[in-house]
Amino acid sequence: MNTRTLIAGDTSSPVILHVPHASRLIPSEIRSSLSVTDVQLAAELDEITDAHTDEIAQHAARSVTLRPWTLRNDLSRLVIDPERFPDEREQLNAVGRGAVYTRTCNGDILRNTDNTTRDALLDNYFHPYAAAMSDLVTDRIAATGRAVIIDVHSYPTSPSTYELHPDGQRPALCIGTDPHHTPPWLIEAAYAAFSPLEDIGTDTPFSGTYVPLDHYSTDPHVYSVMIELRRDQYLTENGELVDIAAENLGAMLGRLVDAADRGSR
């Protein structure tokens, strides 16, 4: 079973489109360890899957001259969440939503996990994924002198129960930043690329952006920005994809890819 997909880009591109939460796939051996019913699981997946962000990313990759690299997680974040800290640094551990989720969005028990089971999930899924992303970043730095991660996500119109800051503004686009890896030019490029949306915010309702831990805060050659699209920008109320909206958002993301390549030189 494929747990992730790497789509090669142009050898001279420093840009990596990272798509960690688009999949609903849960291996059968993991499904059997979850406490929720099929109905509960379907509702959970509807709420937490960044549906079709992989398609938006591919629209972007096809719209640019210098094709970016793409790393896509092919498993649901209910297996492991590759973007969480795997230790006590993760704030969402407090609500059972760390690297290994133990609670659903509304606080119900998702799985009963002892340290042995948790460590096995991290060893089998989390650490190999982190190593693949780290290797890709290292490879782009070796080839181009830099790596620019564009972290592609979406989020629901209404806050989930587990959110730590549910009262924050929920703009059409949330740009997530990191003090070590998101320079002003990259934030400005994101605002310019998505300017047709008009309703754009920074670090609300979510903040931060993904950088592999072995590069985090210590590697000046790594840049990163998170793109969080509010789902009503491209999904109907029934959760169906609006193709033209996805294509338009992909074109905007493509403009950010182009700007990230130019701005990081």
N, C-alpha and C positions, 0 to 999 in steps of 0.2 A: 504494500500500500504506500502510495506517495503521501508524505506528510507535508511536503512543501514543493514549490515549483520555482525554479530560477529561469527567467527568460532573459537571454543574453541581449545586450544592447551593443551600440557602437563601441569599438575598442577605445575610442578617444573621448567617450562620454564619462563624466564623473558622477552623473545623476543616477540615484537609485530610487525607484518608486517602491515603497514598502506597503504591502497590503496584508495586514495581519488578522483581520476579523471578518472576512467576507464569506467564509465557509460555514455550512451547517453540518458538515460531516462529523459523525462520532463513531469510531470503531465499535464493533459489537461487544468486545470485551470491556470497553469503557462504559458503554450504555448499560450493561448488566450491573455495573457498580453504582449507578445513580439511583437515588431513592424516589425520584419523581415519576408520575404516571406519564404515559405518552401524550396526553392532553396538556399536562403541565409543561412537559418538555417542549412541545411545539410552541406554546405561548412564550416560554423563556427564549427560545431561539428567535422567535419573531422580534422580541424586544432587544436582544443584545447582538444580533448579527448585523454587521455593516453591509447590508444586502447590496449587491451589484457594484460595490466599490472596485472590484476587480475589473469589471467591464469599463467603468469610467477611466481607470488607470490605463487600460489597453486602448481606449479611444485617444487618450493623451499620447501614448507611445507612438501611435500611428500618425499623429498630426504634426510631428516635429521632424526636422531634417536629421538631427543627430539623436538616434534612438536611445532612450535611457535603458538602464538595466532594471529588472523588476524581480523582487522576491515576494512570493505569495504564500501565505500559510494555507494549506489545503485541509486543515482540520478546524473544527469549531473551537472557539476560545473556551468552551466548557471542558475540553480535554486539558489544555493548559493555556494560560494567557501569556504569550511571549513578551508582552510589553510591561508586565508587572515586575517589580523587584522580587527575587525569589527568597527574600529574607525579611528580617524585622524592619528594614527601611520602608517597606510598602505600607502606606497609610490604609489602604483598603483591606488589609488583613483584619481590621477591626470589624468589618461587616461581612467577612467571609468571602471576599472578592479579590484575594491576592493572586499569586501565580497559579495556584490550584484553588478553584472555587469550591467552597463548601456550602454556600447559601445561594438561593435564587435571587433574582432582582428584588422580589418582595419580602425576602428574609426567610422563606421556607428552607428546610434542609434539602440540599442538592445531593450531597454524598457524605458519608461518615468516613473520615480519613484519619488514620493514625500516621505517625511519622514515617513508618516503613513504606506505606502506600504512597504517601506524598513524595517521598524521596524517589520512589520508583517512577512516578509520573514525571518528575523533574529530570531524572536521568534518561528516561526513554524519549521524552518529547521536548522539554524546555531547553536543556543544555545543548542538544544537537542543533536545534533551531538557532539558538544564540550563536553557536559556533559558525553556522553557515552564513549568518548575517555579518559576523565579524570578519570572516574570510573574504566576503564580498567587498566590504569596506576597505580592508587591507589591499585587496587586489586593485580597486579603483585608485587608491592613493599611489600604489606602485606604478600604475599605468598613466595617471594624469596629474599626480601631485596633490590630489584632494578628493574628497567624497562629499556629495551633497545628498542627504536623505530627505525625501519628501514622503511623509508618513500619512497614508491615505485612509481616512475614517469617515463614518457618518454617525449621526445621533438622532434620537427621537425628538419630536416636537415638545412632548411633555416629559418632565424629569422622571427618572426611575427612582424607586424608593431608596436604593442603596447609595445614590449620589451624595457626596459630601457637601456640595454647594448647590442645592436644588433651587435656590432663589436667584441664581445668577442669570443674566440675560442669555437668551438663546437665539442668536442671530442666524441668518441664512448660512453664514460661514463663520466658524470659529477657527482662528489661527492660533495654534499652540506653539509656545516658544520655550527655549531653555536658555538661561543666562550664559552658559558656556559655549553653546553651539549655534545659536540663532542670532546672527549679526543684524543690525538695522537694515542693511541693503536687502536681506532675504525677506524680512517682514514687509518692506516696501514693495518688493517684487510680487509677493503674494497678494497684497492689496490691489496692485495694478492689474495683475492677471485676472482676478475675480471681480474687478470693478463693476461689471454689469449686474452683479447681485445687489449692489448698493448697501445692503444690510450686512456689515462685516464687523466682527469683534475680535479682540485679542485676549486669549486665555480666559474666555468665558463661553460656556459653562465649564470647559475643561482646559487644563493647562499642561504644559510640557510637550515633549516630542521625543521620539525614540532615537537612542544612540546605543550601540552595543557597549556593555559595561566595561569591557577591557579597553575601550576607546574614550569612555566618558570622562569629561573634565580635564583629561590629560593630553588629548590629541588636538592640536590647533588646525589640523588639516581636515577635520570633520565638521561639516555644517548640517543642520537639521531643522526642519519646520514641519509642524503637523497641520494637515488640512482636515477639518471636521465639517462635513456638509450636513446641514439639517435635512432630514430625509424627505420632508414635504417638497423639497426642491426638485426631486426627481421620481418620487413614488406617489401613487394615488393613495387615497384613504384606505383602500383594501391591500396596500402593499405591493401593487403591481408597478412594474417599471414603465416610466414614460420615456420611450426611446429617444425622442428628440431632445428632451431635457438632459438625459445622460450624455448624449453626443455633445451638447453645448457645454456642459460642465467638463467633459473630457477635453474640449478645445481650450477652455480656460486653464485647466491643469497643464495642458501642453504649453501654453504661454509661460507658465511658471517654470516648467522644465527648461525651456529655452533661456529664460532669464537667469535661472540657477546656474546654467552652464556658463553664461557670459559673466555673471557677477562674481563667480568664484575664481576667475582667472587672476 
